């Protein structure tokens, strides 16, 4: 679920881009408007890029937060990935939007290693975080 404030921002951005595209369509045959058309195309591209990053950032941040939480809770304290898990957990708020997909992959890798580790352990062994 996308937060309401984010969907409202996306709608405003898309309406702005739609207006700019309408201007471009209306002026496309006007040779005197070439510079304005190019300017509007760049503006549309910028708006769509910004909107995409905002949406992906929100989506990826949620997924990353869930992975970090899951791996943190699952690591029994000697899983071999304590440092990676702790680094992801501590640095999470500081990640730039463009870093989040990479960190999500890292969290998934740690989660996979943790699953392998736990599958070799007895399920009866209590976690020190319990």
C-alpha positions as CSV (number, residue, x, y, z in Angstrom):
1,X,0.0,0.0,0.0
2,X,1.4,3.4,-1.0
3,X,0.9,6.1,1.7
4,X,-1.8,8.6,0.9
5,X,0.6,11.6,1.0
6,X,2.9,9.9,-1.5
7,X,0.0,9.1,-3.9
8,X,-1.2,12.7,-3.6
9,X,2.3,14.0,-4.5
10,X,2.5,11.5,-7.4
11,X,-0.9,12.6,-8.7
12,X,0.2,16.3,-8.7
13,X,3.4,15.4,-10.5
14,X,1.6,13.4,-13.1
15,X,-1.0,16.1,-13.7
16,X,1.9,18.6,-14.1
17,X,3.6,16.3,-16.6
18,X,0.2,15.8,-18.4
19,X,-0.2,19.6,-18.8
20,X,3.3,19.9,-20.1
21,X,2.7,17.1,-22.6
22,X,-0.5,18.8,-23.7
23,X,1.5,22.0,-24.4
24,X,4.0,20.0,-26.4
25,X,1.3,18.4,-28.5
26,X,-0.3,21.7,-29.2
27,X,3.0,23.4,-30.2
28,X,4.7,20.6,-32.0
29,X,4.0,22.0,-35.5
30,X,5.0,25.5,-34.5
31,X,8.6,26.0,-35.6
32,X,9.0,29.0,-33.4
33,X,8.4,26.9,-30.3
34,X,11.2,24.4,-30.7
35,X,13.2,25.7,-27.7
36,X,10.0,25.7,-25.5
37,X,9.2,22.2,-26.6
38,X,12.6,20.9,-25.7
39,X,12.4,22.7,-22.4
40,X,9.0,21.2,-21.7
41,X,10.3,17.7,-22.7
42,X,13.2,18.1,-20.2
43,X,10.7,19.2,-17.5
44,X,8.5,16.2,-18.2
45,X,11.4,13.8,-18.0
46,X,12.7,15.4,-14.8
47,X,9.2,15.2,-13.2
48,X,8.8,11.5,-14.2
49,X,12.3,10.6,-12.9
50,X,11.7,12.4,-9.6
51,X,8.3,10.7,-9.2
52,X,9.7,7.3,-10.0
53,X,12.5,7.7,-7.5
54,X,10.0,8.8,-4.8
55,X,7.8,5.8,-5.4
56,X,10.7,3.3,-5.6
57,X,12.3,4.8,-2.6
58,X,9.2,4.3,-0.5
59,X,8.7,0.7,-1.8
60,X,12.3,-0.3,-1.5
61,X,12.7,1.3,2.0
62,X,9.7,-0.7,3.3
63,X,11.1,-3.9,1.8
64,X,14.6,-3.2,3.2
65,X,13.2,-2.4,6.6
66,X,11.3,-5.7,6.7
67,X,14.4,-7.7,5.6
68,X,16.6,-6.0,8.2
69,X,14.1,-6.6,10.9
70,X,13.6,-10.2,9.8
71,X,17.3,-11.1,9.7
72,X,18.0,-9.2,12.9
73,X,15.3,-11.3,14.7
74,X,16.4,-14.5,13.1
75,X,20.1,-14.4,13.8
76,X,20.8,-16.4,17.0
77,X,23.9,-14.2,17.7
78,X,26.4,-16.5,16.1
79,X,25.1,-16.8,12.5
80,X,28.3,-15.3,11.0
81,X,26.4,-12.2,9.6
82,X,26.1,-10.2,12.8
83,X,28.3,-7.4,11.5
84,X,26.4,-7.1,8.2
85,X,23.0,-7.1,9.9
86,X,24.1,-4.5,12.5
87,X,25.6,-2.3,9.8
88,X,22.4,-2.5,7.7
89,X,20.3,-1.8,10.8
90,X,22.3,1.2,12.0
91,X,22.8,2.9,8.6
92,X,19.3,2.3,7.3
93,X,18.0,5.9,8.0
94,X,21.0,7.4,6.2
95,X,20.7,5.5,2.9
96,X,20.1,7.7,-0.2
97,X,17.3,6.6,-2.5
98,X,19.7,5.4,-5.1
99,X,21.5,3.2,-2.5
100,X,18.3,1.4,-1.2
101,X,18.0,-1.2,-4.0
102,X,21.6,-2.2,-3.5
103,X,21.2,-2.5,0.2
104,X,18.0,-4.5,-0.3
105,X,20.0,-7.0,-2.3
106,X,22.6,-7.1,0.4
107,X,19.9,-7.8,3.0
108,X,18.5,-10.5,0.8
109,X,22.0,-12.1,0.5
110,X,22.4,-12.0,4.3
111,X,18.9,-13.5,4.7
112,X,19.8,-16.4,2.4
113,X,23.0,-17.0,4.3
114,X,21.1,-16.9,7.6
115,X,18.6,-19.5,6.2
116,X,21.5,-21.8,5.3
117,X,23.0,-21.3,8.8
118,X,19.7,-21.9,10.6
119,X,18.9,-25.0,8.5
120,X,22.1,-26.6,9.8
121,X,21.1,-25.8,13.4
122,X,18.5,-27.4,15.6
123,X,15.2,-25.5,15.7
124,X,15.1,-26.1,19.4
125,X,18.1,-23.8,20.1
126,X,16.7,-20.6,21.6
127,X,17.6,-17.2,20.2
128,X,19.4,-14.9,22.5
129,X,17.0,-12.1,21.4
130,X,14.0,-14.1,22.7
